[in-house]
Structures are given as C-alpha cells and as structure tokens.
C-alpha cells in the first residue's frame, strides 16, 4: 500500500510538471487580455507559455475578428521563476520594436528596459472610437525611458517618460496629405501623466498641454494653419473646434475636459 501511494504521488508530480512545462502559449493570451482589460489580445499564439510568439490585436468580436495592430510577431521568453513570484520576460519583434525589451520584477511591480515600437497609424483604427472615425495614416514611433510599473488594485501606476513621434500624419477627414508631423511627450508619475503636444512640421499646426489621469485626458491647446494654408485647411479646422482670436490670428481651441 505504501509503495502504491508513493507511485501515485510520483505520477501526480510527473503530470503536474508536464502540464507546467508544456503550458500552451494561449495562456499568455489570457494574461494579455486581463492586464489590458480586454482592449488587446494575443492572436495566433504558438509555442508554450515559457517560449512562444503571437501577434497583438484589438479586442475580438463577432463582427470584427482579431487582426494585427502591429507588424510582425512578438516572441517571448518567460522564466519559470514566475511560479515563485519573480517575473523575468524578454520580448522581441524585429519588425515592430527598435530593440528587444526585458521586463523584470514581481507579480505586482515591474521594471521595463528602454525601447521603442513602431505604430502604423492606419491599424490603430482597430482600437475603436474616435480613431475608427478619424482613420489616421502615417508613421508613429513610441519610445520610452526605463519604466517602473506598479499594479495598485485594478489601477496601474507608471514612473518614466514616453515620447510619441508622429510623421506624415493624414486623415480621411481631409484631402490634404500629409497634414504634418507632431511630438507628444507623456511624463508619467504614478497614475498621472503630464502631456505636451508640439508640431514639428505643417501645414496643420497643433500645440497644447494637459494631463492624463486614470485614462482620462484633460487637454488645452490650439490648432491653426501654417501661413498661406488657411484656405486649404478651413473646412478641417472648423471640424476640430471653436474659433478664437489669439493676437491678430484666428486659431481653433482644442479643449478636452
């Protein structure tokens, strides 16, 4: 009887280890959806939880199946030490990322190494309103300094700086292409980020500052046409907001509260 119990325990341990070692990559899909509150998912997951790959997509629905938001496939290597509460994961995507990124820490706090990811603006429409109405096009590059990320209940606190560079941006709402190039800096301190938007090229100039708090943006800025482009951009500017006088110029007030 004692020998039978030992063999049964050994069999249970062997099965448990086999399940752990060969956890399917689809388990990572569950983690991605949970951490992003269902906004993102992992499509066509292949491999295992410890060493796998897949593409990042928007939330699936019956009318809109999962399609890639970013080029290429993300591959990951997750250390089994996560079972002991120590997170160590390496991410790579030669098509979308400027360099491999490593995430280390615990289940509730992570450190992210500096990096960047290319964001084809056209695919961002898959995230829903208002991007599916604006239908932006152009190239975007999101870079970040070393980040400290802490989970606080259902919220996430971030410490570090992110910069979004947007080049040759256009919209289906305007026949003028491109509209310009812009830079958005987000200085994160906990659950708040100070936001600053500047233009680097016209003909549509956008500038302003604001604050992002718990996913809600408060922003005050202006939109105006480059000198000599006022008539060409008049219709688009009227769609963006209310006109006001700043000195001797007419500008469009951009207010989000």
C-alpha positions in Angstrom: 0.0 0.0 0.0 2.8 2.4 0.9 4.5 1.7 -2.4 1.3 2.3 -4.3 0.8 5.7 -2.6 4.4 6.6 -3.5 3.8 5.7 -7.1 0.6 7.6 -7.2 2.3 10.7 -5.8 5.1 10.3 -8.3 2.6 10.1 -11.1 0.8 13.2 -9.9 4.0 15.2 -9.7 5.1 14.0 -13.1 1.7 15.0 -14.6 1.9 18.4 -12.9 5.4 19.1 -14.1 4.4 18.1 -17.6 1.5 20.5 -17.6 3.7 23.3 -16.2 6.5 22.7 -18.8 4.1 22.4 -21.8 1.6 25.1 -20.8 0.3 26.3 -24.2 1.0 29.8 -25.5 -2.7 30.5 -25.4 -2.3 31.0 -21.6 -0.3 34.2 -22.4 -3.4 35.4 -24.4 -5.4 35.2 -21.1 -2.8 37.2 -19.3 -2.6 39.9 -22.1 -6.4 40.3 -22.1 -6.6 40.5 -18.3 -3.8 43.1 -18.0 -5.3 45.3 -20.7 -8.9 45.0 -19.5 -9.8 43.3 -22.8 -8.6 46.1 -25.0 -5.8 44.0 -26.5 -5.4 40.3 -27.3 -2.8 37.9 -28.5 -3.6 36.3 -31.9 -2.4 33.1 -33.4 -0.4 32.2 -30.2 2.2 29.5 -30.9 4.6 27.6 -28.7 4.4 27.5 -24.9 3.8 29.9 -22.0 7.5 29.9 -21.5 8.7 30.3 -25.0 6.2 31.4 -27.6 5.0 34.0 -30.1 1.9 35.7 -31.4 0.6 39.0 -32.9 -1.0 41.8 -30.9 -4.6 42.6 -31.9 -7.6 44.6 -30.7 -10.4 43.1 -28.7 -12.2 40.5 -30.8 -15.9 40.5 -31.6 -18.3 38.6 -33.8 -18.4 41.4 -36.4 -14.7 42.1 -36.2 -12.3 39.2 -35.9 -8.8 39.7 -34.4 -6.5 41.4 -36.9 -2.9 42.5 -36.2 -2.5 46.1 -34.8 1.3 46.0 -35.2 3.6 44.4 -37.9 5.4 41.2 -37.2 5.0 38.7 -34.4 6.1 39.2 -30.8 8.2 36.4 -29.3 8.7 36.0 -25.6 10.8 34.0 -23.2 9.3 33.8 -19.7 11.4 32.4 -16.8 9.8 29.6 -14.7 10.8 31.7 -11.7 7.4 33.4 -12.2 5.9 30.5 -10.3 7.9 31.8 -7.3 6.8 35.4 -7.8 9.8 36.6 -9.8 8.9 37.9 -13.2 11.6 37.9 -15.9 10.3 38.1 -19.5 12.1 39.1 -22.7 10.2 40.5 -25.7 11.3 40.7 -29.3 9.8 41.8 -32.6 12.3 42.8 -35.3 9.6 44.3 -37.5 7.9 46.5 -34.8 10.4 47.1 -32.0 13.5 49.1 -32.1 15.3 46.7 -29.8 14.5 43.8 -27.5 12.9 44.7 -24.2 13.1 43.0 -20.9 10.6 43.1 -18.1 11.6 42.1 -14.5 10.2 42.3 -11.1 7.4 40.7 -9.1 3.7 39.9 -9.8 2.8 43.5 -8.8 5.8 45.6 -9.8 7.9 45.6 -12.9 10.9 47.3 -14.4 10.9 47.8 -18.2 14.1 48.5 -20.1 14.2 51.4 -22.6 12.8 50.7 -26.0 10.5 51.7 -28.8 7.8 50.4 -31.0 6.6 51.4 -34.5 2.8 52.1 -34.6 1.4 52.2 -38.1 -1.3 54.7 -37.7 -3.7 53.0 -40.1 -4.0 50.0 -37.9 -4.9 52.0 -34.8 -8.5 52.3 -36.2 -8.9 48.8 -34.8 -8.9 50.2 -31.3 -12.4 51.8 -31.9 -13.7 55.4 -31.5 -12.6 58.0 -32.2 -9.7 56.5 -34.2 -12.1 54.5 -36.4 -13.7 57.8 -37.4 -10.6 59.8 -37.9 -8.8 56.9 -39.8 -5.3 58.3 -39.2 -2.5 57.3 -41.5 1.2 57.9 -41.3 4.0 56.5 -39.1 4.3 56.7 -35.3 7.2 55.7 -33.1 6.6 55.3 -29.3 9.7 55.3 -27.3 10.2 55.2 -23.5 12.9 55.6 -20.9 13.3 52.9 -18.2 9.8 52.5 -16.7 8.7 51.4 -13.3 5.2 49.9 -13.4 3.2 49.1 -10.3 -0.2 47.4 -10.1 -2.4 49.1 -7.5 -5.6 47.1 -7.2 -7.3 47.5 -10.6 -5.2 50.5 -11.5 -1.6 50.8 -12.8 1.0 53.4 -11.8 3.9 54.3 -14.1 7.0 56.2 -13.5 9.0 57.3 -16.5 8.7 59.2 -19.8 7.1 58.2 -23.1 7.5 60.1 -26.4 5.2 59.5 -29.4 6.7 60.9 -32.7 4.1 61.1 -35.5 5.3 61.7 -39.0 3.4 62.3 -42.3 0.1 62.2 -40.4 -3.1 62.3 -42.5 -6.8 61.7 -42.0 -9.7 60.6 -44.2 -11.4 63.7 -43.0 -9.1 65.9 -45.0 -8.0 65.7 -48.7 -4.7 67.4 -47.7 -2.0 64.8 -47.2 0.1 64.9 -45.2 -1.2 67.3 -42.5 2.1 67.5 -40.6 4.4 65.9 -38.1 4.0 66.1 -34.3 5.5 65.0 -31.0 3.7 64.0 -27.8 5.6 63.7 -24.6 4.0 61.9 -21.6 5.8 62.4 -18.3 4.4 59.7 -16.0 4.3 60.0 -12.2 2.1 57.3 -10.8 -1.4 57.3 -12.3 -0.9 60.8 -13.8 1.0 61.9 -16.8 1.8 65.5 -17.8 1.2 65.7 -21.6 2.8 68.2 -24.1 2.0 68.2 -27.8 4.1 70.2 -30.3 4.3 70.4 -34.1 7.5 69.8 -36.0 6.0 70.4 -39.4 2.8 71.7 -41.0 0.6 72.7 -42.8 -1.7 71.8 -39.8 0.0 73.0 -36.6 -1.1 71.5 -33.2 0.1 72.6 -29.8 -1.0 72.3 -26.2 -0.6 70.8 -22.8 -2.6 68.7 -20.5 -2.8 65.8 -18.0 -3.8 62.2 -18.4 -5.4 60.9 -15.1 -6.7 57.3 -14.8 -7.1 57.1 -18.6 -9.0 60.4 -18.8 -7.4 63.3 -20.8 -7.6 66.9 -19.9 -6.1 69.0 -22.6 -6.0 72.6 -23.6 -4.4 73.7 -26.9 -4.8 75.1 -30.3 -4.9 74.2 -34.0 -4.0 76.6 -36.8 -2.9 76.6 -40.4 0.6 77.4 -41.4 0.9 80.8 -43.1 -0.5 80.6 -46.6 -2.5 77.4 -45.9 -5.5 78.9 -44.2 -8.0 78.4 -47.1 -6.9 74.9 -47.8 -7.4 73.8 -44.2 -10.5 75.9 -43.4 -13.0 73.0 -43.5 -10.9 70.7 -41.4 -10.2 73.3 -38.8 -13.9 74.0 -38.5 -14.5 70.3 -37.6 -11.9 70.4 -34.8 -13.3 73.1 -32.5 -14.4 76.6 -32.0 -12.5 79.6 -33.5 -11.0 82.2 -31.2 -8.6 85.2 -31.6 -5.1 84.9 -30.3 -3.5 88.3 -31.0 -4.2 89.0 -34.7 -4.6 85.4 -35.7 -7.6 83.1 -35.8 -7.0 79.7 -34.2 -9.1 76.7 -33.2 -9.4 76.0 -29.5 -8.7 72.3 -28.6 -10.3 71.6 -25.3 -10.8 68.2 -23.7 -12.1 68.1 -20.1 
